[in-house]
Amino acid sequence: KTKQLIPFKNFNPQDLIKDIEQTTLIVNYEKDKINQQSRKKLRNRGKIEFVKNKKGEFVLDNLGNKIQKIAQGDSIRSTLFKQTYLGKIKDIERDENDKPIRDGNDWKYKSGDEEYIYTERKPIEEAVKKTDDIVDPDIRKLIESQKGKFPILDFQGNKIRHVRMKVKAGKTVKERVNYRSKHEHKNYFYSASGSIPYAIMLQSNDEGKLVRKLIPISSFQIAEVFRKTKKFNEEEFINLFHPEFNEFDKKLLKVGQKVFVIQEDTDYEKRFESEFQQNRLYKITQFKYDGTKIMLQHHLEAQSKNDIDSSIKLEKDRIIREYENKLGINKIEPNINIENANERNKDFEKRLYDFNSRLKVIESIKGESFMKQVKSKIEKYKTESSSILIEGKTPILGLSQRNWNFLYENYDFELDFTGDLSWNDE
């Protein structure tokens, strides 16, 4: 017979599992490889080459062995630019009717920061969503007049597939070699910035008021600093691109870095508590290009955004169904009269996750005040939130400037790959 082993008297495995869940910090160890240089052994016709002195003799190491020749790269491991080229055009002054203004025989162009705009040809599906960004005002009005229709037609009755739209400022990629224009801005290729792996958090005290500003750092800017110093340093970056911020306190942030989110000043005193650490530890996942938002994901969250969205809908359905049961409201079921399985599932999910309609039914039975109580409960569950609404159950945060209050990894605390947390002020 197999003897049953009991670790010790009164051992409860469920208590152990619960304790692990409440005290474990998940560490997604990510090595920063952006500045890591590639190395390879030099070969000549397949044979490894060795270092020689001026006399042609082999140079030996301390152990008397020949030293191999190593080639070291000077590139960075990140996407410098997006793959689509942008157009750069001079913007024209327009009157109140959106008609271009002439200056003699030529158009009257804008000047200063508004002199040029960057454009990109985008599918009509995107243009319909952001008609304000369409460059040509006549095309913009034409598309706005056909919203809700498909296909959208041009003035000749042809189907519109792509539209030129305004985009954020592009970066110069390279100079044209097979084409020269009298207009200097047409002699270069432009593209949008690639990935944004770093950012610098600037902080200063302005007459007793704390001021924070975020400067996103694109890959091509990292490459510029790396080209000059063979490493990336936030002081060098500020000197090169933003010397006006030299006097600010600076913290270099990276995608993958951990932070503890602070919502109230009293949260700082809770930093040693395991419950606080469990609920407030987040990982930086993205910096917005304009420096207005930092995206964070809870350290226990491993699902994709689509899966998180599905989980949130199921949780909302569970909560609202509890109230519907108490009020005797029928459960939403698939419509068996729809023969096609895919269409039947789409119809079912559409009605199941139409929470506004379900709340209206609750309101018709229990009144507006009761309905608002139910609504406030389900609205706490969001795929992306601008603040922590439910401790430990807010999967994704998109924090704007007024909510940038963190304790930073590598500055306020250290978290090694075993999950061991140490505070730098202890």
N, C-alpha and C positions, 0 to 999 in steps of 0.2 A: 504494500500500500504506500501511496505517496503521502508523506507527512506534511501537514499544513503548517507553514512557517508564519509566525506572527512576530513582527519586529520588536514590539514591546507591549506591555499591558496597556489596554485602553487605546491602542493605535487606531486612528480614524483616517483612512486615506483621503476622504473627501475634504477633511479639514486641512490636510497637507496641500491638496490641489488648490483649494481656495486661498491659502496663504501664499502659494507661489504666484497665483494670478494677481494678488493684491500688492505684492512687493517686488515683482520682477520688472526691470526696465529693459525693453527690447533695443538692442544696438544693431543697426544696419551699418556695419563697418564699410566705409568707402574710402579708398586711397585716392588722393588727388593726383591724377596722372597728367594734368594739362601741361605742366612744365617739365615732365619727365622726358629726358632726351633718349632717343633710340641709339643703340650701340651695336656694331657688328664687326666681326673679324674681317680684315682685308685679305683678299685672295687675288692671286695672279694666275690665270688659267687653271683655276681650281685648287692651287696650292696656297696654303696660308703664308703670308709674308711676315717677316720679323724685323724688328727695329735694328738699324745699323748706324754706326757713327760715320764721321766724314771720311774716314779711311776705308770704309766699306766693311768694317768688322762688326760682328753681331754684338749687340749690347746685352749683357747678362744681368739678371736680378741677383738678390742677396744669396739665393740658393744655387747660383750658377746656371740657371735655366735661361734660354732665349726668351725675349719679350715679344709677344705677338703685337702686330699693328692693329689698332682699334680705330674705326671710324665712328665719330659721334655726330648725330644729327643736330640741327639747330631750329627745328620746327616745334610747334606746340600741338597738342592732341585735342583739338576742338574745331568746331565748324566756324570759320571766320565770317562767312557771308552766306546768305540764302542763295539758292541756285537760280532764282529768277532775277533777270536784270530789270532795272527800273528806268523810266524815262525822266529826264530833267528838262523842264520847260519854264520859260519866263511867263509870269502870271500877268494878265491884263486887267487894268482898272475897268470897272463896270458901273453903270448908273443904277438908279433905283429899280429900273425894269430889267436888270441883268443884261443890258446891251453893252457891248464893248465900246470904250471911249477912244476917239481918235485924237492924236496929237499932230496936226498937220496932215502929212501924207502917210504917217505911220501910226501904229497903235500906241496908246499911252500905257506904259508898263509900270507895275508896282516897283518900289525900291526898298532898300534895307533888308530886313529879315524876311520880308514877304515877296522879295523879287522873284525867287524861284520856287516851284513846287515839284514834288516827285510823284510820278504816276505809274500805274501798273494796269495791264489789261486783265480784267477778272471776269469770271463767268457771270451771266445775267442773274443767276440765282443769288449771288452775293450782292450784286448791285441793287436788287429789289429791297434787300434788308437795310442797306445804307445808301439811300438815294442822295443824301446831302454830300457824299464824297464823290459823286459823279462830276467829272471835269466840265463837260459841255452842258451849260444850263438848258439848252433846247432839248437835248437827249434826256436830261433829268426830268423835265416837265412831261415829256412824252412817256417815260416809264412810269412816273407817278400817276398819270392818267389811266394807265392800264394795269394798275395793281390789282391782284386777284385774278387776272386773266392769264391764260397760257395757250399758245406761245405769245410773247410780246413782240410786236412788229414795229419796224422803222417807218419812216415817212413814205417809202416806196412799197410798203406791204411785205417786206422781207423779214424773216425771223431774226431777231437780235440774239446773238450767242455770247458775245463778249462786249464789255464796256470799259473805257479808260477811266480809272478812278484815282483819287488822291490817296497817297499813303504817307507814312511817317518818313522823315528825312532819311535819304539814302547815304551810303558811304562810297567814296571813290575806290573802285576795285583796281583798275589799270587804265593806261592810256591807249587810245586807238592807234594802230600802226598802219592800217590800210585805208584810213579815211581821215581827212582833215577838213574842218569847217572854219569859216571866219568867226563863228561864234565859239568862244573858248569852252563853254560848258558842254558843247556837243562833241568834244574831242576825247571824252572819257566814258568808261563803262561805270555804271552805278548799280549798287545792290543794297538790299536791307541788311542790317546786322545779323550775324548768325546767332549762336547760342549766347546766353548771358549767365556764365557760371559763377561769377563773383559780383559782389556789391560792397560798397563802403557805407557804413552807417556813421553819419556825422552828427555830433551833438555839441551844443553850446548853451551857455547860460546868458540869456538876454534880459538884464534887469530883473533877475529872480525867476524868469520864466524859462523853462527847459524847451529848447528848440531842437528838433530832429529832422534830418534830411537824408535821403537815400540816393546814392549815385550808382546806378547799375554799370557794370563793367563788361563790355562785350569781348568776345574772343579776339577780335582784331586789335582791340586796345591792349589786351594782355600781351599780344604778339609784339606791339610797338614797344612796351616796357621791356619785354624779354630781349628784344633785339639790342637794346641799349645796355642792359645790366646783366643779361644771362640769368635772370631770376625775376620773380614778380614781388614787388614790395609796394605797400599802399602809399608810403611817403613819396616814392618815385612816381607813382601814378598821379597823385595829387599835384606834384610839381610840374608834371608834363601836361596834364589836361585841365586841372582845376586849381591853379595856384591861389585863387581867392579864398580857398577853404583851408589854407595851411594852419591856421590857428585853432581849428576845430579839433575836438577829441575824435579819434578815428578808430573804428573797429572793422576789420576785414571779415566779411561774411561770405560763405560758400554754399552752393547747393549741396545738400546732404548734411550740413552742420546742424547740431541739436540746439534747441533753446527751450527754456522754461517760460511760458507765457504768464505775464503779470497783468491782472485786470484791475486790482485795487492795491493801494500802497501797503495795506496790511498783509498782502500775499507774500511779501518779502520775508516776513517773520516765520512763514510756514515752510520755507524752503528745505528744512531738514526733515520734515514729516514725509513718511513714505506715501501717504494718500495724496498729498500735494504733488509729489514727484511723479506718481503714477498717472494722475489726471492731466498734468500740465506740460509734460514733456512732448515736444513736437519736433519734426524734422523739416528744414527748409527744402522746398521742392522747386520753387521758381521765383524769379524776380521779374516784375513787369518791366517792359522796355522803357516806359516813361518814368519809372521810379516812384510810382504812386501806390504800389501794392506789393506785399510779400505773401507768397502762398506757402502754407504749412500743412503738414499731415501728421496726425496723431501717431505716436510711436508704436501703438498696438494695431494700427490699421494697415492691413496688407492687401485689401481689395483694390481693384481698379475703380475709377470714378463711376463708370457705368454700373458696376456691381454694388457700389455704395448707394447709388441712387435707387437701385432696386430694393436694397435692404431698408432704406428709409421709407419707401412707399409701403412695404410690407408692415413696418412698425406703425405707420400712421393708420393703415387699414385695421391692424389689431386693436389699437386704442379706440378708434371710432366704432368698431364693431361691438365692443363691450357696451357702449352706450346704446347702440341700436338694439342689442339683445334685451336690455332693460326696458326699452320703450316699445318692444314688440314689433320692430321694423324688420321686414323680411330680409334675409341674407341675399346678396347679389349672386345670381347663378348664371352660368353660360346659357345663351339662347339656343335651345336645341332645334329651333326652326331654321337656323343658318346651317346649311349642309356642309359648306367648305370649312374644314377644320381651322385653317389659318385665319380666315375672316371671322370665324366664331370666337377664336382666342383674342383677336384684336378688339372685337366688340366687347367682350367680357372685361378685358383689361381697361378699356376706355371708360366703361361704366364703374368698374371697381375703384379706379384711381381718380375719378372725378369727385374729389372731396368737397368741392364747393356745392355740388348738387346734393350730396349726401347730408351736408350741414343744413341746407335749406329744408330738407325733409325733417330733420331734428328740430329746426326752428318752428316749423308748422305745428309740431306737437307740444314742445316745451317752452317755446317763446325765444325771443332774441337774446335775453340775458344768459340763459342756459346754453344756447348755441355758441355764444362767444367764449364761454368757459371751456367748452370742448375744443373750439378752434384754437384757443391760446395754448392748449396742451399739445396738439399735433403740430403747431407751427414752430415748436422748439426743435423739432427734428428736421434738419436740413442737410443736404449734401455738402453745401459750402456755406459757412456762416462768417459774419463780420466780427463776431465775438463768441465767447464760450457760453452757450445757452444751457447745456447739460454737462455737468462735470464727468469727464471720462467717456462721453458719448457724442462728442462733437468731432467728427472725423477729419474734416478739411476746414481750414481757416484761411480767409482772404483778408488780410489786415491792412487797412489804410493808415496814413500817417498818425492820426490821433490815437491809434491803438498799438503803436510800436513801443512796447514796454516789455523788455525781455531780460532774462539772465542768460548770458551767452557761453556756449562751449568754447574752450580755449582762453576765455577771459575770466568768467566768474566761476566756472567749474570745469572739471576734466571727467571724461567718461571713456574708459578704455574698452577694448573689444570683449572683455569678460562681463561687462555691465557694472563694473565697480565705479561708483560715483565719489568724487572728492571735491571739496569746495576750496577755492583758492584764498578765501579770507579766514579759513580756520587756523 
